[in-house]
Amino acid sequence: MKTNDVFGIWSPLAIIRANNDRIHYKNLFYVIQSKCFKIQVENYWSFGTQPNIGMGTLEHLFIPYSTHDLEQKTIAQFLDAKVSELDRTINLVYEQIDKLKQAKQALISEVVTGKIDLRDWEIIVKEVEQ
């Protein structure tokens, strides 16, 4: 992917580009995010003040890919759809968590201001437990 964006490079940074004659850029993107790839990186990095991996090591990491262009595009489209589906689910969960937090705050506020008598709740809880 080409960009005209201005950006700075700190010395221990590498830019990884897909060779379009061999691998679709989306497949490379998903491989690099995979647990298998991350384990490879962790097995080769060196420690100083922070984990570091040399350029010579990067070029020897295994990147699995199909040699069939159509298969690569199909895999990328499948993964794009799944990631999109998961993102929607995650967003719904966060919305539900937010609603529960708001309901909790409202309930606490009503108890503190005396709008709800907790003794009434004891009766309800006992009935539910039975």
Beta strands, then each sheet from edge to edge (+ up, - down):
strand 1: 46-47
strand 2: 51-52
sheet 1: 1+ 2-
end
